[in-house]
Amino acid sequence: MQKVLKREDAAFAREALGDEVYNYLCSEECETFESHVAMNVIAFDWYDTDAPCTPQAKMTLCVDKCNLIVFCEDERSYKAASACLVGAQSTERALYGFFSRLLKADMAYLENVECRINATEERLMKYSDSDCLMEILDFRYELFDLKRYYQQLLSIFENCEENDNELFTENGVRYFSVLVNRASRLLDRTVSLRDYVSQAREAYQAQIDIEQNKLMRVFTVITAVFLPLTLLVGWYGMNFSHMPELDSPFAYPAFAAICGIIVIVLIIIFKRRKWF
């Protein structure tokens, strides 16, 4: 029997599952992979690439030599599993086909994610838009979920490839070797994209730091230019009883000229050192 059922309809498959597996399934404590004497129980949180913002739904597969039964948590996962499970000559071939179809469009989806990251990074570097920064954070969360999803599948395929209970034939084991390679490529691509997103965020932060440093340099130059003038103003602002140079009619023009010369000299020095 090869069938897709909703979780609440598990009783319809009780005879095919057996009491032990049925009770284990009803306990809702299924691990990623459980190898029973004559049946494997596979459970994973399905990631819908057509609706990545929706909550992940659990799929549970029970497979033995004659039966492949898929239990789905909601209507969305039920439709996806029904589309992936089609008639096949053997149970192991049906299981391979199920996962192959489930992962068929994932590489294209990851390529689309990369294009979206590139576009967001370009806008972020050009306009320093805070919305783009939030998009970068959203990409991190999305890729984290994808990474977890592919890690689950990779663990499942590797356990099926080991075939501890000798449920699969030699050809079936080769099927899962193919799936292991496919899941590994998807996982590696996801990890690379996560690193890329981190680099984009670090590049944006570096750009912000550079702009802040430029701004601080301008303030530093302004402070350095006016500091000697502040010293002179403070000096002549002190209430001395008598300062000889104040009796001269040229004292004020000379003071103004000295201030102007100081400003010009400092600006020339800063220009030559390319401080602004």
Backbone as JSON, one array per atom type, in Angstrom:
{
  "sequence": "MQKVLKREDAAFAREALGDEVYNYLCSEECETFESHVAMNVIAFDWYDTDAPCTPQAKMTLCVDKCNLIVFCEDERSYKAASACLVGAQSTERALYGFFSRLLKADMAYLENVECRINATEERLMKYSDSDCLMEILDFRYELFDLKRYYQQLLSIFENCEENDNELFTENGVRYFSVLVNRASRLLDRTVSLRDYVSQAREAYQAQIDIEQNKLMRVFTVITAVFLPLTLLVGWYGMNFSHMPELDSPFAYPAFAAICGIIVIVLIIIFKRRKWF",
  "N": [[0.84, -1.2, 0.0], [0.57, 2.17, -0.86], [0.17, 5.27, 0.29], [-1.26, 8.46, 1.17], [-2.09, 10.09, 4.1], [-3.95, 12.09, 6.41], [-2.89, 13.09, 9.69], [-4.84, 12.67, 11.65], [-6.23, 10.61, 10.59], [-4.95, 8.26, 11.06], [-5.81, 5.85, 12.1], [-6.95, 4.39, 10.07], [-4.87, 3.1, 8.89], [-3.94, 1.32, 10.69], [-3.81, -1.49, 10.73], [-1.91, -2.09, 8.75], [0.31, -0.84, 9.85], [0.76, -2.02, 12.33], [0.5, -2.7, 15.86], [2.55, -1.74, 17.55], [4.03, 0.23, 16.07], [1.9, 1.88, 15.4], [0.98, 2.82, 17.93], [3.28, 4.13, 18.7], [3.35, 6.11, 16.77], [1.03, 7.55, 17.4], [1.8, 8.64, 19.77], [3.13, 10.94, 19.18], [5.81, 11.52, 19.4], [7.78, 11.11, 17.62], [11.01, 10.59, 16.36], [13.61, 11.87, 14.16], [14.49, 9.67, 12.65], [13.57, 6.36, 12.98], [14.34, 3.05, 13.44], [12.64, 0.21, 13.22], [11.9, -3.31, 13.73], [10.75, -4.39, 11.36], [10.05, -2.16, 9.99], [10.58, 1.23, 9.04], [10.42, 4.39, 10.57], [10.0, 7.64, 9.66], [10.42, 11.03, 10.27], [9.98, 14.48, 9.71], [10.24, 18.08, 9.58], [8.57, 19.67, 7.2], [9.64, 21.95, 4.75], [8.14, 24.44, 3.02], [8.85, 25.58, -0.01], [7.37, 27.1, -1.74], [5.87, 28.7, -0.15], [7.47, 30.19, 1.91], [7.19, 31.67, 4.25], [5.27, 30.53, 5.79], [4.33, 28.46, 8.62], [6.31, 25.55, 9.39], [5.33, 22.25, 8.52], [4.83, 19.03, 9.9], [5.84, 15.98, 8.47], [5.31, 12.51, 8.48], [6.63, 9.41, 7.76], [5.95, 6.03, 7.23], [7.48, 3.09, 6.46], [7.8, -0.08, 5.03], [8.59, -3.31, 3.63], [6.4, -3.64, 1.99], [4.67, -1.49, 2.24], [4.12, 2.01, 2.09], [3.4, 4.7, 3.83], [2.29, 7.93, 4.25], [1.95, 10.39, 6.61], [0.38, 13.44, 7.24], [0.47, 16.75, 8.59], [-1.15, 18.97, 8.11], [-3.46, 20.51, 5.72], [-2.03, 21.68, 3.64], [0.52, 20.39, 3.61], [-0.45, 17.87, 3.12], [-1.44, 18.03, 0.48], [0.96, 18.55, -0.86], [2.44, 16.2, -0.32], [0.8, 14.31, -1.54], [1.11, 15.01, -4.2], [3.74, 14.31, -4.56], [3.91, 11.59, -4.12], [3.64, 8.99, -6.18], [2.52, 6.25, -8.26], [4.61, 3.35, -8.17], [7.0, 0.72, -8.9], [8.11, -0.58, -6.7], [8.31, -0.34, -3.08], [10.59, 0.95, -2.07], [11.45, 2.28, -4.32], [9.3, 4.0, -4.65], [9.59, 5.51, -2.33], [12.05, 6.75, -2.82], [11.32, 8.23, -5.12], [9.43, 9.91, -3.97], [10.94, 11.62, -2.21], [12.68, 12.69, -4.1], [10.99, 14.19, -5.75], [10.07, 15.93, -3.84], [12.29, 17.49, -3.34], [12.86, 18.57, -5.74], [12.62, 21.23, -6.83], [14.2, 22.7, -5.16], [16.89, 23.56, -5.44], [16.68, 25.49, -7.44], [15.12, 27.26, -6.02], [16.92, 28.1, -4.03], [18.76, 29.41, -5.64], [17.17, 31.53, -6.44], [16.85, 32.77, -3.96], [19.48, 33.61, -3.58], [19.69, 35.55, -5.63], [17.85, 37.41, -4.68], [19.13, 38.17, -2.33], [21.42, 39.39, -3.41], [20.25, 41.6, -4.73], [19.16, 42.97, -2.54], [21.47, 43.51, -1.07], [22.78, 45.25, -2.85], [21.03, 47.47, -2.88], [21.26, 48.13, -0.22], [23.93, 48.95, 0.04], [23.95, 51.15, -1.62], [21.99, 52.94, -0.7], [21.83, 52.73, 2.04], [19.61, 51.75, 3.42], [17.41, 51.18, 6.08], [15.37, 49.33, 5.96], [16.34, 47.45, 4.2], [18.32, 46.33, 5.75], [16.78, 44.97, 7.6], [15.7, 43.1, 5.89], [17.96, 41.61, 5.34], [18.35, 40.41, 7.83], [16.03, 38.88, 7.89], [16.61, 37.09, 5.84], [18.63, 35.64, 7.1], [17.23, 34.26, 9.1], [15.51, 32.76, 7.5], [17.3, 31.16, 6.04], [18.43, 29.79, 8.12], [16.29, 28.13, 8.91], [16.08, 26.62, 6.58], [18.55, 25.36, 6.57], [18.35, 23.74, 8.84], [16.28, 22.09, 7.96], [17.42, 20.71, 5.74], [19.45, 19.4, 7.06], [17.99, 17.61, 8.62], [16.88, 15.99, 6.58], [19.22, 15.0, 5.4], [20.25, 13.45, 7.48], [18.22, 11.53, 7.62], [18.43, 10.26, 5.07], [21.0, 9.22, 5.21], [20.71, 7.38, 7.29], [18.87, 5.65, 6.11], [20.47, 4.74, 4.07], [22.36, 3.25, 5.47], [20.83, 1.07, 6.28], [20.13, -0.71, 8.45], [18.21, -2.57, 9.36], [17.94, -4.1, 7.15], [15.94, -3.54, 5.31], [15.8, -2.5, 2.77], [16.72, -3.19, -0.63], [19.77, -3.81, -2.47], [19.77, -2.09, -4.65], [17.99, -0.19, -3.67], [19.5, 0.93, -1.59], [21.42, 2.24, -3.11], [19.8, 4.18, -4.26], [19.38, 5.84, -2.06], [21.93, 6.73, -1.63], [22.22, 8.48, -3.72], [20.33, 10.39, -2.92], [21.52, 11.27, -0.57], [23.78, 12.62, -1.57], [22.46, 14.66, -2.97], [21.06, 16.03, -0.93], [23.27, 16.85, 0.54], [24.49, 18.67, -1.2], [22.5, 20.64, -1.32], [22.47, 21.44, 1.35], [25.1, 22.42, 1.64], [24.98, 24.56, -0.15], [23.1, 26.15, 1.12], [24.42, 26.78, 3.52], [26.54, 28.23, 2.44], [25.15, 30.45, 1.45], [24.21, 31.52, 3.84], [26.64, 32.33, 4.95], [27.28, 34.24, 3.07], [25.24, 36.12, 3.47], [25.94, 36.95, 6.05], [28.4, 38.16, 5.47], [27.51, 40.25, 3.85], [26.08, 41.76, 5.7], [28.15, 42.44, 7.46], [29.72, 43.95, 5.72], [28.02, 46.1, 5.28], [27.93, 47.15, 7.88], [30.6, 47.86, 8.13], [30.71, 49.89, 6.23], [29.04, 51.79, 7.43], [30.59, 52.35, 9.69], [32.81, 53.52, 8.46], [31.66, 55.86, 7.38], [30.89, 57.1, 9.77], [33.41, 57.5, 10.88], [34.46, 59.33, 9.05], [32.78, 61.5, 9.55], [33.41, 62.01, 12.22], [36.05, 62.77, 11.84], [35.76, 65.2, 10.49], [34.58, 66.76, 12.51], [36.68, 66.69, 14.32], [38.69, 68.08, 12.93], [37.5, 70.62, 12.74], [37.37, 71.27, 15.45], [40.12, 71.3, 16.04], [40.94, 73.45, 14.48], [39.68, 75.67, 15.64], [40.53, 75.61, 18.24], [43.09, 76.91, 18.9], [42.21, 79.54, 18.5], [40.28, 79.79, 20.45], [41.91, 79.63, 22.68], [43.35, 82.05, 22.44], [41.26, 83.92, 22.65], [40.44, 83.36, 25.22], [42.69, 84.07, 26.6], [42.95, 86.86, 26.16], [40.58, 87.58, 27.22], [40.78, 87.54, 29.91], [40.67, 89.28, 32.99], [42.86, 91.38, 33.27], [44.75, 93.98, 34.87], [46.31, 95.65, 33.34], [47.4, 95.44, 29.98], [49.99, 95.81, 27.9], [49.9, 95.72, 25.05], [47.33, 96.36, 24.41], [47.08, 99.05, 24.35], [47.89, 99.88, 21.92], [46.91, 101.17, 18.72], [46.76, 99.32, 16.71], [46.26, 96.9, 17.78], [43.85, 95.35, 17.81], [43.35, 94.83, 14.96], [45.72, 93.4, 14.51], [45.42, 91.21, 16.16], [43.18, 90.0, 14.95], [44.31, 89.39, 12.47], [46.31, 87.57, 13.21], [44.71, 85.48, 14.11], [43.43, 84.76, 11.71], [45.63, 83.91, 10.21], [46.46, 81.67, 11.66], [44.24, 79.97, 11.29], [44.34, 79.59, 8.48], [46.88, 78.38, 8.16], [46.53, 76.0, 9.61], [44.48, 74.78, 8.09], [45.81, 74.38, 5.67], [47.74, 72.54, 6.49], [46.12, 70.36, 7.29], [44.9, 69.79, 4.86], [47.09, 68.92, 3.3], [47.72, 66.59, 4.6], [45.51, 65.18, 4.05], [43.24, 65.05, 5.67], [40.74, 65.95, 5.41]],
  "CA": [[0.0, 0.0, 0.0], [1.23, 3.48, -0.91], [-0.97, 6.14, 0.57], [-1.05, 9.69, 1.94], [-3.19, 10.29, 5.03], [-3.77, 13.1, 7.45], [-2.51, 12.46, 10.95], [-6.03, 12.23, 12.4], [-6.78, 9.41, 9.95], [-3.97, 7.18, 11.22], [-6.48, 4.6, 12.46], [-7.24, 3.64, 8.85], [-3.69, 2.33, 8.49], [-3.44, 0.61, 11.88], [-3.51, -2.89, 10.41], [-0.64, -2.13, 8.01], [1.39, -0.36, 10.71], [0.99, -2.85, 13.51], [0.18, -1.98, 17.1], [3.73, -1.05, 18.1], [4.3, 1.45, 15.31], [0.72, 2.75, 15.51], [1.02, 3.48, 19.25], [4.41, 5.07, 18.67], [2.94, 7.24, 15.93], [0.03, 8.31, 18.14], [2.45, 9.34, 20.89], [3.62, 12.2, 18.63], [7.19, 11.71, 19.87], [8.61, 10.52, 16.57], [12.3, 11.19, 16.08], [13.87, 12.03, 12.73], [14.55, 8.35, 12.03], [13.44, 5.24, 13.92], [14.44, 1.78, 12.73], [12.01, -0.91, 13.91], [12.32, -4.61, 13.2], [10.31, -4.58, 9.98], [9.53, -0.9, 9.46], [11.26, 2.48, 9.37], [9.55, 5.55, 10.79], [10.74, 8.84, 9.29], [9.66, 12.24, 10.58], [10.73, 15.72, 9.48], [9.45, 19.3, 9.4], [8.64, 20.01, 5.77], [9.79, 23.38, 4.42], [7.43, 24.72, 1.76], [9.56, 26.63, -0.75], [6.38, 27.95, -2.4], [5.35, 29.62, 0.87], [8.5, 30.09, 2.96], [6.82, 32.38, 5.48], [4.29, 29.75, 6.54], [4.94, 27.53, 9.59], [6.66, 24.24, 8.86], [4.41, 21.18, 8.88], [5.53, 17.75, 10.06], [5.47, 14.8, 7.7], [5.79, 11.26, 9.07], [6.56, 8.33, 6.78], [6.12, 4.67, 7.72], [7.83, 2.32, 5.27], [8.33, -1.43, 5.15], [8.81, -3.9, 2.3], [5.18, -3.63, 1.18], [3.84, -0.32, 2.49], [4.67, 3.36, 2.28], [2.28, 5.52, 4.26], [2.74, 9.27, 4.62], [0.99, 11.11, 7.46], [0.63, 14.87, 7.12], [-0.04, 17.51, 9.73], [-2.19, 19.91, 7.69], [-3.93, 20.37, 4.35], [-0.97, 22.11, 2.72], [1.48, 19.3, 3.5], [-1.17, 16.73, 2.52], [-1.46, 18.22, -0.97], [2.33, 18.41, -1.36], [2.81, 14.79, -0.26], [0.01, 13.6, -2.56], [1.72, 15.29, -5.5], [5.06, 13.68, -4.63], [3.8, 10.14, -4.07], [2.95, 8.43, -7.35], [2.69, 4.8, -8.36], [5.95, 2.86, -8.5], [7.08, -0.74, -8.9], [8.49, -1.07, -5.38], [8.19, 0.64, -2.01], [11.81, 1.75, -1.97], [11.45, 3.18, -5.48], [8.31, 5.04, -4.35], [10.18, 6.4, -1.32], [13.05, 7.57, -3.53], [10.6, 9.19, -5.95], [8.79, 10.9, -3.09], [11.92, 12.62, -1.79], [13.21, 13.35, -5.29], [10.03, 15.23, -6.16], [9.98, 16.92, -2.77], [13.47, 18.36, -3.41], [13.1, 18.86, -7.16], [12.74, 22.66, -7.12], [14.88, 23.39, -4.06], [18.1, 24.25, -5.91], [16.21, 26.71, -8.11], [14.68, 28.18, -4.96], [18.12, 28.67, -3.42], [19.3, 30.38, -6.61], [16.31, 32.71, -6.33], [17.23, 33.43, -2.69], [20.76, 34.3, -3.82], [19.4, 36.75, -6.43], [17.2, 38.37, -3.77], [20.18, 38.69, -1.43], [22.24, 40.31, -4.21], [19.49, 42.84, -4.94], [19.06, 43.66, -1.25], [22.8, 44.02, -0.73], [23.05, 46.41, -3.71], [20.25, 48.6, -2.35], [21.79, 48.47, 1.1], [25.18, 49.67, -0.13], [23.71, 52.41, -2.3], [21.09, 53.87, 0.0], [21.89, 52.5, 3.5], [18.2, 51.69, 3.83], [17.21, 50.32, 7.25], [14.5, 48.22, 5.56], [17.21, 46.44, 3.6], [18.99, 45.64, 6.85], [15.8, 44.04, 8.15], [15.6, 42.01, 4.92], [19.14, 40.78, 5.57], [18.06, 39.61, 9.02], [15.01, 37.89, 7.5], [17.32, 36.05, 5.09], [19.35, 34.8, 8.06], [16.25, 33.36, 9.72], [15.03, 31.83, 6.47], [18.35, 30.19, 5.73], [18.58, 28.93, 9.3], [15.25, 27.1, 8.81], [16.45, 25.72, 5.48], [19.69, 24.54, 7.01], [17.81, 22.71, 9.74], [15.47, 21.19, 7.13], [18.29, 19.82, 4.97], [20.16, 18.54, 8.01], [17.08, 16.51, 8.93], [16.79, 15.08, 5.44], [20.5, 14.32, 5.23], [20.3, 12.41, 8.51], [17.29, 10.46, 7.2], [18.97, 9.53, 3.93], [22.17, 8.46, 5.66], [20.23, 6.23, 8.04], [18.3, 4.7, 5.14], [21.59, 4.15, 3.33], [22.98, 2.25, 6.33], [19.96, -0.1, 6.11], [20.44, -1.61, 9.56], [17.24, -3.68, 9.44], [17.93, -4.76, 5.84], [14.61, -3.34, 4.73], [15.95, -2.12, 1.37], [17.61, -4.0, -1.45], [21.02, -3.13, -2.86], [19.38, -0.95, -5.5], [17.4, 0.83, -2.79], [20.6, 1.62, -0.9], [22.01, 3.16, -4.08], [18.89, 5.32, -4.36], [19.6, 6.77, -0.95], [23.24, 7.37, -1.84], [21.93, 9.63, -4.6], [19.65, 11.4, -2.12], [22.53, 11.83, 0.36], [24.56, 13.61, -2.33], [21.6, 15.8, -3.28], [20.84, 16.79, 0.31], [24.55, 17.48, 0.91], [24.67, 19.84, -2.06], [21.55, 21.67, -0.88], [22.93, 21.93, 2.65], [26.3, 23.23, 1.41], [24.56, 25.81, -0.78], [22.43, 26.94, 2.15], [25.46, 27.29, 4.42], [27.26, 29.28, 1.7], [24.29, 31.64, 1.42], [24.22, 32.1, 5.2], [27.91, 33.05, 5.07], [27.18, 35.4, 2.19], [24.4, 37.1, 4.17], [26.75, 37.5, 7.14], [29.38, 39.06, 4.88], [26.79, 41.45, 3.41], [25.78, 42.54, 6.9], [29.42, 42.99, 7.95], [30.13, 45.0, 4.78], [27.17, 47.26, 5.58], [28.39, 47.72, 9.14], [31.89, 48.51, 7.86], [30.41, 51.15, 5.53], [28.53, 52.71, 8.45], [31.74, 52.75, 10.51], [33.63, 54.44, 7.67], [30.94, 57.14, 7.34], [30.98, 57.71, 11.09], [34.79, 57.96, 11.04], [34.6, 60.56, 8.27], [32.09, 62.56, 10.27], [34.21, 62.34, 13.4], [37.25, 63.47, 11.38], [35.37, 66.59, 10.23], [34.43, 67.44, 13.8], [38.01, 66.82, 14.91], [39.37, 69.16, 12.22], [36.88, 71.89, 13.16], [37.82, 71.52, 16.83], [41.54, 71.64, 16.01], [41.09, 74.79, 13.9], [39.2, 76.73, 16.54], [41.13, 75.51, 19.57], [44.01, 78.03, 19.18], [41.46, 80.8, 18.61], [39.66, 79.78, 21.78], [42.97, 79.95, 23.63], [43.64, 83.49, 22.36], [40.11, 84.64, 23.2], [40.49, 83.19, 26.67], [43.85, 84.84, 27.12], [42.64, 88.29, 26.19], [39.35, 87.81, 27.97], [41.05, 87.6, 31.35], [40.54, 90.65, 33.53], [44.12, 91.94, 33.77], [44.68, 95.44, 35.09], [46.91, 96.36, 32.22], [48.15, 94.66, 29.0], [50.59, 96.89, 27.08], [49.55, 95.7, 23.63], [45.99, 96.89, 24.22], [47.16, 100.5, 24.14], [48.24, 100.14, 20.52], [45.74, 101.24, 17.83], [46.79, 98.18, 15.78], [46.14, 95.66, 18.56], [42.71, 94.53, 17.36], [43.63, 94.27, 13.63], [46.8, 92.41, 14.6], [44.82, 90.01, 16.77], [42.35, 89.37, 13.92], [45.21, 88.84, 11.45], [46.94, 86.36, 13.77], [43.69, 84.42, 14.11], [43.25, 84.34, 10.33], [46.82, 83.16, 9.79], [46.41, 80.36, 12.33], [43.24, 79.16, 10.6], [44.84, 79.24, 7.14], [47.99, 77.42, 8.31], [45.98, 74.7, 10.01], [43.75, 74.21, 6.96], [46.82, 73.9, 4.71], [48.34, 71.32, 7.06], [45.13, 69.27, 7.23], [44.71, 69.45, 3.46], [48.21, 68.15, 2.84], [47.64, 65.26, 5.23], [44.26, 64.58, 3.56], [42.35, 64.76, 6.78], [39.36, 66.29, 4.96]],
  "C": [[0.88, 1.25, 0.0], [0.15, 4.54, -0.81], [-0.54, 7.35, 1.37], [-2.29, 9.91, 2.8], [-2.9, 11.5, 5.91], [-3.56, 12.4, 8.78], [-3.73, 11.94, 11.72], [-6.68, 10.98, 11.8], [-5.85, 8.21, 10.1], [-4.63, 5.84, 11.52], [-6.78, 3.75, 11.22], [-6.06, 2.77, 8.41], [-3.14, 1.49, 9.64], [-3.03, -0.83, 11.56], [-2.17, -3.01, 9.68], [0.54, -1.73, 8.89], [1.74, -1.35, 11.81], [0.8, -2.02, 14.77], [1.36, -1.18, 17.63], [3.97, 0.27, 17.39], [3.12, 2.42, 15.41], [0.72, 3.5, 16.83], [2.15, 4.49, 19.31], [4.05, 6.32, 17.86], [1.95, 8.14, 16.67], [0.65, 9.08, 19.31], [2.99, 10.69, 20.5], [5.02, 12.55, 19.17], [8.18, 11.14, 18.87], [9.91, 11.31, 16.4], [12.48, 11.3, 14.57], [13.88, 10.68, 12.01], [14.5, 7.3, 13.13], [13.42, 3.94, 13.11], [13.83, 0.69, 13.6], [12.39, -2.21, 13.2], [11.97, -4.75, 11.72], [9.8, -3.3, 9.35], [10.41, 0.26, 9.91], [10.23, 3.58, 9.54], [10.41, 6.8, 10.6], [9.88, 10.06, 9.57], [10.54, 13.46, 10.35], [9.75, 16.88, 9.32], [9.63, 19.77, 7.96], [8.69, 21.52, 5.59], [9.18, 23.62, 3.05], [8.12, 25.88, 1.05], [8.6, 27.55, -1.52], [5.77, 28.97, -1.44], [6.29, 29.6, 2.07], [8.14, 30.76, 4.27], [5.82, 31.61, 6.33], [4.99, 28.82, 7.52], [5.24, 26.18, 8.95], [5.7, 23.18, 9.39], [5.17, 19.85, 8.93], [4.95, 16.71, 9.11], [6.09, 13.57, 8.36], [5.56, 10.13, 8.07], [6.8, 7.0, 7.49], [6.34, 3.77, 6.51], [8.34, 0.94, 5.68], [8.46, -2.01, 3.74], [7.59, -3.77, 1.38], [4.4, -2.33, 1.26], [4.68, 0.95, 2.59], [3.48, 4.27, 2.58], [2.82, 6.84, 4.78], [1.62, 9.94, 5.41], [1.37, 12.59, 7.48], [-0.1, 15.64, 8.22], [-1.19, 18.44, 9.33], [-2.53, 19.7, 6.21], [-2.83, 20.7, 3.34], [0.06, 20.99, 2.53], [0.84, 18.05, 2.88], [-1.17, 16.84, 0.99], [-0.07, 18.03, -1.56], [2.76, 16.95, -1.38], [2.06, 13.99, -1.32], [0.59, 13.82, -3.94], [3.05, 14.58, -5.67], [4.99, 12.16, -4.66], [2.97, 9.65, -5.25], [3.26, 6.95, -7.42], [4.09, 4.42, -8.77], [5.96, 1.35, -8.38], [7.39, -1.3, -7.51], [8.36, 0.05, -4.36], [9.41, 1.54, -1.94], [11.92, 2.73, -3.15], [10.45, 4.32, -5.27], [8.86, 6.03, -3.33], [11.22, 7.32, -1.95], [12.37, 8.63, -4.39], [9.94, 10.28, -5.13], [9.78, 12.01, -2.71], [12.52, 13.37, -2.97], [12.29, 14.48, -5.74], [9.92, 16.31, -5.1], [11.12, 17.94, -2.87], [13.73, 18.89, -4.82], [13.39, 20.34, -7.42], [13.58, 23.41, -6.09], [16.14, 24.14, -4.52], [17.74, 25.54, -6.63], [15.75, 27.74, -7.08], [15.88, 28.85, -4.3], [18.79, 29.68, -4.35], [18.48, 31.67, -6.58], [16.61, 33.49, -5.05], [18.53, 34.21, -2.87], [20.55, 35.59, -4.61], [18.75, 37.82, -5.55], [18.21, 38.98, -2.8], [21.05, 39.7, -2.16], [21.54, 41.65, -4.39], [19.39, 43.64, -3.64], [20.39, 44.26, -0.84], [23.14, 45.26, -1.56], [22.3, 47.64, -3.23], [20.81, 49.06, -1.01], [23.05, 49.31, 0.98], [24.97, 51.04, -0.77], [22.99, 53.42, -1.42], [21.13, 53.74, 1.52], [20.49, 52.47, 4.1], [18.06, 50.73, 5.0], [16.29, 49.15, 6.93], [15.3, 47.1, 4.94], [17.94, 45.65, 4.68], [18.05, 44.62, 7.48], [15.62, 42.85, 7.2], [16.79, 41.06, 5.08], [18.92, 39.87, 6.77], [17.02, 38.53, 8.71], [15.65, 36.75, 6.7], [18.05, 35.1, 6.04], [18.4, 33.79, 8.7], [15.76, 32.31, 8.72], [16.05, 30.75, 6.17], [18.65, 29.28, 6.92], [17.55, 27.8, 9.26], [15.58, 26.1, 7.7], [17.6, 24.81, 5.87], [19.22, 23.41, 7.92], [17.03, 21.66, 8.96], [16.37, 20.2, 6.38], [19.13, 18.93, 5.88], [19.29, 17.35, 8.42], [17.05, 15.49, 7.8], [18.09, 14.32, 5.22], [20.66, 13.19, 6.25], [19.4, 11.23, 8.15], [17.89, 9.61, 6.09], [20.18, 8.68, 4.33], [21.75, 7.23, 6.46], [19.6, 5.18, 7.12], [19.41, 4.0, 4.35], [22.29, 3.07, 4.15], [22.17, 0.95, 6.35], [20.2, -1.15, 7.2], [19.48, -2.81, 9.64], [17.05, -4.4, 8.11], [16.55, -4.7, 5.18], [14.7, -3.1, 3.21], [16.91, -3.08, 0.66], [18.88, -3.2, -1.77], [20.73, -1.93, -3.75], [18.79, 0.18, -4.66], [18.46, 1.62, -2.05], [21.27, 2.61, -1.84], [21.12, 4.38, -4.3], [19.18, 6.35, -3.27], [20.99, 7.39, -0.98], [23.09, 8.6, -2.72], [21.28, 10.76, -3.79], [20.6, 12.04, -1.11], [23.34, 12.91, -0.35], [23.73, 14.86, -2.63], [21.36, 16.67, -2.04], [22.12, 17.5, 0.76], [24.79, 18.73, 0.09], [23.75, 20.98, -1.63], [21.99, 22.27, 0.45], [24.15, 22.83, 2.47], [25.93, 24.57, 0.79], [23.9, 26.73, 0.24], [23.44, 27.56, 3.11], [26.25, 28.41, 3.74], [26.45, 30.58, 1.65], [24.23, 32.31, 2.79], [25.52, 32.89, 5.41], [27.88, 34.33, 4.24], [26.35, 36.51, 2.84], [25.17, 37.74, 5.31], [27.79, 38.49, 6.61], [28.73, 40.36, 4.41], [26.49, 42.36, 4.61], [27.05, 43.19, 7.47], [29.91, 44.11, 7.04], [29.32, 46.27, 5.03], [27.63, 47.94, 6.87], [29.72, 48.43, 8.97], [31.68, 49.85, 7.16], [29.89, 52.2, 6.51], [29.67, 53.23, 9.31], [32.62, 53.75, 9.77], [32.97, 55.82, 7.61], [31.01, 57.86, 8.68], [32.39, 58.24, 11.35], [35.04, 59.25, 10.26], [33.96, 61.74, 8.99], [32.88, 63.0, 11.5], [35.48, 63.09, 13.0], [36.94, 64.94, 11.11], [35.24, 67.37, 11.53], [35.78, 67.66, 14.47], [38.79, 67.96, 14.27], [38.82, 70.52, 12.65], [37.34, 72.26, 14.57], [39.27, 71.97, 16.85], [41.76, 73.04, 15.44], [40.75, 75.87, 14.91], [39.8, 76.65, 17.94], [42.16, 76.62, 19.85], [43.28, 79.36, 19.31], [40.78, 80.9, 19.97], [40.68, 80.13, 22.86], [43.27, 81.45, 23.64], [42.5, 84.31, 22.96], [40.12, 84.54, 24.72], [41.6, 84.01, 27.3], [43.5, 86.32, 27.25], [41.32, 88.59, 26.9], [39.57, 87.87, 29.47], [41.11, 89.06, 31.82], [41.85, 91.1, 34.15], [43.97, 93.46, 33.94], [45.27, 96.22, 33.92], [47.67, 95.39, 31.33], [48.67, 95.65, 27.97], [50.1, 96.89, 25.64], [48.16, 96.25, 23.36], [45.99, 98.4, 23.99], [47.45, 100.85, 22.69], [46.99, 100.2, 19.67], [45.65, 100.05, 16.86], [46.58, 96.83, 16.49], [45.01, 94.77, 18.03], [42.93, 93.99, 15.96], [44.71, 93.19, 13.67], [46.27, 91.09, 15.16], [43.98, 89.25, 15.72], [43.22, 88.72, 12.84], [45.87, 87.56, 11.94], [45.96, 85.19, 13.75], [43.49, 83.88, 12.69], [44.42, 83.49, 9.84], [46.82, 81.76, 10.4], [45.42, 79.43, 11.62], [43.75, 78.69, 9.25], [45.94, 78.19, 7.22], [47.47, 76.03, 8.67], [45.24, 74.03, 8.87], [44.72, 73.65, 5.93], [47.43, 72.6, 5.2], [47.38, 70.14, 6.93], [44.87, 68.82, 5.79], [45.84, 68.55, 2.95], [48.2, 66.73, 3.41], [46.34, 64.53, 4.87], [43.34, 64.15, 4.7], [40.91, 65.17, 6.47], [39.42, 66.72, 3.5]]
}
